[in-house]
């Protein structure tokens, strides 16, 4: 019988202890902090001398060396709204398979930036085959690889990729990237790379938090605030058309399809989508209000 993914306090603690070797008392305390909404990323980043919201060598080392991403990732994934993202993505993947006239396991799927591997495990649990990529050599990557082995899916249903370049094959039917772009120093380049991973008419399922530059998330880059609310337009620049987005969880996830080029019709549909245009304006207004509040406090 295949083991179940952890969705409650005790199973989360047991899995983190099993795959990290961190003592149970520390794991229990840290999981409680995360469950109560108290970030463990921020104090660990500060202790390592990371400048919040700025990508540099210390930030890169933080991604590689910190176990805080394991706690944040596993606990956050267990929240119902977070699981809803991947459940909706699964529905879109199955729809894409029907349109292509194939069974879902026949699709070639890339999970780009899956951290602790929970989304990859969920898709494998539902019969799909996935290539997993995250920061090679990081604590999160090592944790995910151990999970794949323990769940009995390594090498068959979930394959770990050794390098960024190994993703860029143009061989994928589907790529998923959840809450990754806001961490990257050049998200537009990453979007072009996402397009390059896909076959013609392949789909990308994306979430982002460009506007989430807060004390709790020191790895969200301040330089990316200018992209907040603009994601559909950024993908259009990479010849990827917005074809669907979740209305239940405010644009998380969004679906884009790879075109040979973006047509005038694609551009008009995007500009006429009241929700897309309104969201962009609302996000800009929120950011202006935040800047004004910070200036007032100063």
C-alpha positions as CSV (number, residue, x, y, z in Angstrom):
1,X,0.0,0.0,0.0
2,X,1.5,3.4,-1.1
3,X,2.0,5.8,1.8
4,X,-0.3,8.8,2.1
5,X,1.0,12.4,1.7
6,X,1.1,14.3,5.0
7,X,-1.8,16.6,5.6
8,X,-2.0,17.0,9.4
9,X,0.4,18.0,12.2
10,X,1.6,14.5,13.2
11,X,2.2,13.2,9.7
12,X,4.0,16.3,8.7
13,X,6.3,16.1,11.7
14,X,6.9,12.4,11.2
15,X,7.9,12.9,7.5
16,X,10.2,15.8,8.2
17,X,11.9,13.9,11.0
18,X,12.3,10.8,8.8
19,X,13.9,12.6,5.8
20,X,15.9,15.3,7.5
21,X,17.2,13.7,10.8
22,X,16.3,16.9,12.7
23,X,15.2,16.1,16.3
24,X,11.5,15.7,16.9
25,X,11.2,18.5,19.4
26,X,12.7,21.0,17.0
27,X,10.5,19.8,14.1
28,X,7.3,20.0,16.2
29,X,8.1,23.5,17.4
30,X,9.0,24.7,13.9
31,X,5.9,23.1,12.3
32,X,3.7,24.7,14.9
33,X,5.3,28.1,14.0
34,X,4.6,27.6,10.4
35,X,1.0,26.4,11.0
36,X,0.3,29.5,13.1
37,X,1.6,31.7,10.3
38,X,4.9,32.6,11.9
39,X,7.6,32.6,9.2
40,X,10.7,30.5,9.9
41,X,12.2,31.7,6.6
42,X,12.7,35.3,7.8
43,X,14.7,34.7,11.0
44,X,16.8,32.0,9.3
45,X,17.6,34.4,6.4
46,X,18.5,37.1,8.9
47,X,20.8,34.8,10.9
48,X,22.6,34.0,7.6
49,X,23.1,37.6,6.7
50,X,20.7,37.6,3.8
51,X,19.6,41.0,2.6
52,X,15.8,40.7,2.3
53,X,14.3,40.9,-1.2
54,X,17.7,41.2,-2.9
55,X,19.2,38.3,-4.9
56,X,22.9,37.9,-4.4
57,X,25.4,35.2,-3.4
58,X,24.1,35.0,0.2
59,X,20.5,34.6,-1.1
60,X,21.7,31.8,-3.4
61,X,23.5,30.1,-0.6
62,X,20.4,30.4,1.6
63,X,18.4,28.5,-1.0
64,X,21.0,25.8,-1.0
65,X,21.7,25.4,2.7
66,X,18.6,26.3,4.6
67,X,16.1,23.7,5.9
68,X,13.5,26.4,6.5
69,X,12.2,25.9,3.0
70,X,11.3,22.3,3.9
71,X,9.1,23.4,6.8
72,X,7.5,26.3,4.9
73,X,6.9,24.1,1.8
74,X,5.4,21.0,3.5
75,X,3.2,23.0,5.9
76,X,1.9,25.4,3.3
77,X,1.1,22.6,0.9
78,X,-1.1,21.0,3.5
79,X,-3.4,24.0,3.6
80,X,-6.7,23.4,1.7
81,X,-6.4,26.4,-0.6
82,X,-2.9,25.4,-1.6
83,X,-4.0,21.9,-2.5
84,X,-6.8,23.4,-4.5
85,X,-4.2,24.9,-6.9
86,X,-2.7,21.5,-7.9
87,X,-6.2,19.9,-8.0
88,X,-7.3,22.5,-10.5
89,X,-4.1,22.0,-12.5
90,X,-4.8,18.2,-12.6
91,X,-8.2,19.0,-14.1
92,X,-6.6,21.1,-16.8
93,X,-4.0,18.5,-17.5
94,X,-6.7,15.8,-18.0
95,X,-8.6,18.2,-20.3
96,X,-5.4,18.8,-22.3
97,X,-4.9,15.1,-22.6
98,X,-8.5,14.7,-23.9
99,X,-7.9,17.4,-26.5
100,X,-4.8,15.7,-27.7
101,X,-6.6,12.3,-27.8
102,X,-4.2,10.6,-25.4
103,X,-4.4,9.2,-21.8
104,X,-3.0,11.6,-19.1
105,X,-0.1,9.3,-18.3
106,X,1.1,9.6,-21.9
107,X,1.8,13.4,-21.4
108,X,5.3,14.5,-20.7
109,X,5.1,16.8,-17.7
110,X,7.7,19.1,-16.1
111,X,7.3,20.3,-12.5
112,X,9.5,23.4,-12.5
113,X,10.6,24.6,-9.0
114,X,8.6,22.1,-6.9
115,X,10.7,22.5,-3.7
116,X,9.8,19.6,-1.4
117,X,8.1,17.7,-4.2
118,X,4.5,17.7,-2.9
119,X,3.0,18.7,-6.3
120,X,5.0,16.0,-8.1
121,X,3.9,13.4,-5.6
122,X,0.2,14.5,-5.9
123,X,0.4,14.1,-9.7
124,X,2.1,10.7,-9.4
125,X,-0.6,9.7,-6.9
126,X,-3.1,10.5,-9.6
127,X,-1.4,8.3,-12.2
128,X,0.7,10.9,-14.0
129,X,4.5,10.9,-14.9
130,X,6.5,13.9,-13.9
131,X,10.0,15.3,-14.3
132,X,10.9,17.3,-11.1
133,X,13.3,20.2,-11.1
134,X,14.4,22.4,-8.3
135,X,17.7,24.0,-7.0
136,X,20.2,21.0,-7.4
137,X,22.1,20.2,-4.2
138,X,19.7,22.2,-2.0
139,X,18.2,20.8,1.2
140,X,14.7,20.9,-0.5
141,X,16.0,18.9,-3.5
142,X,17.5,16.3,-1.2
143,X,14.3,16.1,0.8
144,X,12.2,15.7,-2.3
145,X,14.4,12.9,-3.7
146,X,14.2,11.0,-0.4
147,X,10.4,11.3,-0.5
148,X,10.2,10.0,-4.1
149,X,12.2,7.0,-3.1
150,X,10.1,6.3,0.0
151,X,6.8,6.7,-1.9
152,X,8.0,4.2,-4.5
153,X,7.7,6.6,-7.5
154,X,11.4,7.6,-8.1
155,X,12.6,6.9,-11.6
156,X,9.2,5.5,-12.8
157,X,6.6,8.2,-12.2
158,X,8.9,10.9,-10.9
159,X,12.2,11.6,-12.4
160,X,14.6,14.2,-10.9
161,X,16.4,16.4,-13.4
162,X,20.1,17.2,-12.7
163,X,20.4,20.6,-14.2
164,X,18.4,23.6,-15.5
165,X,19.6,23.0,-19.0
166,X,18.0,19.5,-18.9
167,X,14.6,21.2,-18.7
168,X,15.0,23.2,-21.9
169,X,14.3,20.4,-24.4
170,X,11.1,21.5,-26.0
171,X,9.7,18.1,-25.3
172,X,7.0,18.8,-22.7
173,X,3.3,18.8,-23.1
174,X,2.8,20.5,-19.8
175,X,4.9,22.6,-17.4
176,X,3.8,23.6,-14.0
177,X,5.5,26.4,-12.0
178,X,3.9,27.5,-8.7
179,X,5.2,30.5,-6.8
180,X,8.6,30.5,-8.5
181,X,8.8,33.6,-10.7
182,X,8.8,36.1,-7.8
183,X,12.1,34.6,-6.6
184,X,14.0,35.0,-9.8
185,X,16.2,37.9,-10.8
186,X,15.0,37.8,-14.4
187,X,11.4,36.4,-14.5
188,X,10.9,37.4,-18.1
189,X,13.9,35.2,-19.1
190,X,12.4,32.4,-17.0
191,X,9.1,32.8,-18.9
192,X,10.8,32.5,-22.2
193,X,12.6,29.4,-20.9
194,X,9.2,28.0,-19.8
195,X,8.0,28.5,-23.4
196,X,11.1,26.7,-24.6
197,X,10.4,23.6,-22.5
198,X,7.1,23.1,-24.3
199,X,6.0,21.5,-27.5
200,X,3.9,23.6,-29.9
201,X,0.4,24.0,-28.3
202,X,1.8,22.8,-24.9
203,X,0.4,24.4,-21.8
204,X,1.9,26.0,-18.8
205,X,0.1,26.2,-15.4
206,X,1.5,29.1,-13.4
207,X,1.1,30.9,-10.1
208,X,3.2,33.9,-8.9
209,X,3.3,36.3,-6.0
210,X,5.1,39.3,-7.5
211,X,3.3,41.6,-5.1
212,X,4.2,39.5,-2.0
213,X,7.2,41.5,-0.9
214,X,6.7,41.4,2.8
215,X,8.8,40.7,5.9
216,X,7.6,37.1,6.0
217,X,8.9,36.3,2.5
218,X,12.5,37.7,2.3
219,X,13.2,35.7,-0.9
220,X,10.5,37.5,-2.9
221,X,12.5,40.1,-4.8
222,X,11.7,43.8,-4.6
223,X,12.9,44.2,-8.2
224,X,10.0,42.1,-9.3
225,X,7.3,44.4,-7.9
226,X,7.1,46.1,-11.3
227,X,5.7,42.9,-12.7
228,X,2.8,42.6,-10.3
229,X,-0.5,42.2,-12.1
230,X,1.3,41.9,-15.5
231,X,1.9,38.1,-15.8
232,X,-0.6,37.4,-18.6
233,X,1.0,40.2,-20.7
234,X,4.5,38.9,-19.9
235,X,3.6,35.5,-21.2
236,X,2.1,37.0,-24.3
237,X,5.5,38.5,-25.0
238,X,6.9,35.0,-25.0
239,X,4.1,33.8,-27.5
240,X,2.1,32.2,-24.8
241,X,-1.6,33.0,-24.7
242,X,-3.8,33.1,-21.6
243,X,-6.4,30.4,-22.1
244,X,-7.8,29.9,-18.6
245,X,-7.4,31.0,-15.0
246,X,-9.0,30.0,-11.7
247,X,-11.8,32.3,-10.5
248,X,-12.0,30.5,-7.2
249,X,-8.5,31.4,-5.9
250,X,-7.9,34.7,-7.7
251,X,-5.8,33.8,-10.8
252,X,-4.1,30.8,-9.1
253,X,-3.4,28.9,-11.2
254,X,-3.3,30.5,-14.7
255,X,-3.0,28.5,-17.9
256,X,-1.1,29.6,-21.0
257,X,-0.8,27.8,-24.3
258,X,2.3,28.0,-26.5
259,X,1.7,29.6,-29.9
260,X,4.0,29.9,-32.9
261,X,3.1,33.6,-32.5
262,X,0.5,35.6,-30.5
263,X,-2.3,36.6,-32.9
264,X,-4.2,39.8,-32.9
265,X,-7.2,37.8,-31.6
266,X,-5.2,36.6,-28.7
267,X,-4.1,40.1,-27.8
268,X,-7.7,41.5,-28.1
269,X,-9.1,38.7,-25.9
270,X,-6.5,39.6,-23.3
271,X,-7.2,43.3,-23.4
272,X,-11.0,42.7,-23.3
273,X,-10.9,40.4,-20.3
274,X,-12.2,42.7,-17.6
275,X,-10.9,40.5,-14.8
276,X,-7.4,40.6,-16.2
277,X,-7.3,44.3,-16.8
278,X,-9.0,45.1,-13.4
279,X,-6.6,42.8,-11.5
280,X,-3.7,44.6,-13.0
281,X,-5.1,48.0,-12.0
282,X,-6.0,46.8,-8.5
283,X,-2.6,45.4,-7.8
284,X,-1.0,48.7,-9.0
285,X,-3.2,50.7,-6.6
286,X,-2.4,48.4,-3.7
287,X,1.3,48.8,-4.3
288,X,0.9,52.6,-4.5
289,X,-0.9,52.5,-1.2
290,X,1.8,50.4,0.4
291,X,4.5,52.8,-0.8
292,X,2.5,55.8,0.5
293,X,2.1,54.1,3.9
294,X,5.8,53.3,4.2
295,X,6.7,56.9,3.2
296,X,4.3,58.2,5.9
297,X,5.8,56.0,8.6
298,X,9.3,57.2,7.6
